Amino acid sequence: TSSIILLFLERYQSTMSEALFETVTAKVKDSPPLPLSLDLKLKLYGFFKRSTVGTTEESGEKAPSMLNITAKQKYNAWVKCNEISKEDAMIEYVKLVAGIDCDLGKEAKALLEEYEKKD
């Protein structure tokens, strides 16, 4: 019985973090471009790819050529997220968005606080 309860709680937690992630990513897509640092953009990219595609190994995607600097930077940001879980990547993505000083960041912060209350 306790294993069933643990499984339920894991699923519930996962569903909550997925809902939070999906809500925030939809808001990001609908917002105008923000003047973010390259470092922040790459971190967001890495967490997003880990959350939506999985690890670089799971995807089977090969590292791009060193000559393609942008693609290589993005791939490296994704590789840095290989060791964290999908759920952790989703929450880290939301936390980064919540830290942006704009209306989108404020909305994400409010959603994150609501999620953490239910956690």
Wavefront OBJ file of the C-alpha trace (Angstrom):
o trace
v 0.000 0.000 0.000
v 2.775 2.470 0.864
v 4.413 1.910 -2.545
v 1.101 2.769 -4.249
v 0.889 5.973 -2.236
v 4.480 6.853 -3.126
v 3.793 6.200 -6.799
v 0.685 8.381 -6.642
v 2.607 11.194 -4.953
v 5.390 10.961 -7.540
v 2.860 11.133 -10.381
v 1.000 13.992 -8.735
v 4.248 15.896 -8.214
v 5.317 15.248 -11.794
v 1.940 16.342 -13.133
v 2.086 19.548 -11.087
v 5.600 20.426 -12.280
v 4.676 19.617 -15.885
v 1.607 21.855 -15.654
v 3.719 24.662 -14.202
v 6.387 24.216 -16.886
v 3.852 24.101 -19.721
v 2.092 27.223 -18.434
v 5.340 29.184 -18.167
v 6.702 28.016 -21.536
v 3.419 29.053 -23.190
v 3.749 32.498 -21.607
v 7.376 32.730 -22.789
v 6.331 31.853 -26.356
v 3.583 34.493 -26.278
v 5.790 37.247 -24.869
v 7.812 39.693 -26.957
v 11.556 38.984 -27.157
v 13.393 39.977 -24.000
v 16.912 41.410 -23.823
v 18.497 38.485 -21.986
v 22.178 37.702 -21.593
v 23.598 34.922 -23.738
v 24.360 32.949 -20.578
v 20.722 33.104 -19.435
v 19.427 32.215 -22.914
v 21.696 29.175 -23.013
v 20.640 28.016 -19.547
v 16.977 28.367 -20.519
v 17.670 26.436 -23.717
v 19.424 23.613 -21.868
v 16.654 23.219 -19.300
v 13.983 23.432 -22.007
v 15.623 20.739 -24.147
v 16.155 18.458 -21.132
v 12.502 18.935 -20.177
v 11.039 18.381 -23.622
v 13.465 16.045 -25.424
v 15.411 14.308 -22.663
v 19.166 13.975 -22.384
v 21.471 14.360 -25.347
v 22.139 10.615 -25.134
v 18.421 9.782 -25.151
v 17.860 12.008 -28.170
v 20.676 10.449 -30.170
v 21.556 13.912 -31.417
v 25.215 14.316 -32.236
v 27.299 17.292 -31.199
v 27.420 19.950 -33.914
v 30.606 21.036 -35.585
v 32.906 23.405 -33.711
v 32.513 25.716 -36.719
v 28.831 26.174 -35.953
v 29.402 28.234 -32.817
v 25.763 28.947 -31.947
v 24.656 25.338 -32.375
v 27.667 24.143 -30.371
v 26.882 26.563 -27.503
v 23.275 25.417 -27.420
v 24.266 21.753 -27.491
v 26.788 22.285 -24.669
v 24.089 24.012 -22.579
v 21.876 20.974 -23.115
v 24.701 18.560 -22.212
v 25.111 20.388 -18.869
v 21.550 19.336 -18.042
v 22.074 15.616 -18.737
v 22.626 14.769 -15.077
v 19.415 16.282 -13.731
v 15.936 14.821 -13.884
v 13.271 16.037 -16.264
v 11.262 17.389 -13.326
v 14.250 19.284 -11.915
v 14.949 20.751 -15.364
v 11.352 21.970 -15.608
v 11.517 23.634 -12.202
v 14.930 25.194 -12.912
v 13.559 26.621 -16.168
v 10.629 28.171 -14.312
v 12.953 29.567 -11.621
v 15.121 31.225 -14.269
v 12.085 32.805 -15.934
v 10.793 33.905 -12.505
v 14.098 35.714 -11.944
v 13.704 37.906 -15.027
v 12.803 41.479 -14.130
v 9.667 41.977 -16.233
v 5.945 41.156 -16.207
v 6.657 37.654 -17.487
v 9.094 37.074 -14.632
v 6.551 38.318 -12.102
v 3.884 35.985 -13.509
v 6.272 33.032 -13.430
v 7.311 33.897 -9.874
v 3.672 33.960 -8.732
v 3.011 30.600 -10.400
v 6.162 29.135 -8.835
v 5.163 30.349 -5.372
v 1.743 28.769 -5.809
v 3.374 25.507 -6.907
v 5.736 25.518 -3.913
v 2.788 25.998 -1.520
v 1.201 22.826 -2.874
v 4.489 20.912 -2.787
l 1 2 3 4 5 6 7 8 9 10 11 12 13 14 15 16 17 18 19 20 21 22 23 24 25 26 27 28 29 30 31 32 33 34 35 36 37 38 39 40 41 42 43 44 45 46 47 48 49 50 51 52 53 54 55 56 57 58 59 60 61 62 63 64 65 66 67 68 69 70 71 72 73 74 75 76 77 78 79 80 81 82 83 84 85 86 87 88 89 90 91 92 93 94 95 96 97 98 99 100 101 102 103 104 105 106 107 108 109 110 111 112 113 114 115 116 117 118 119
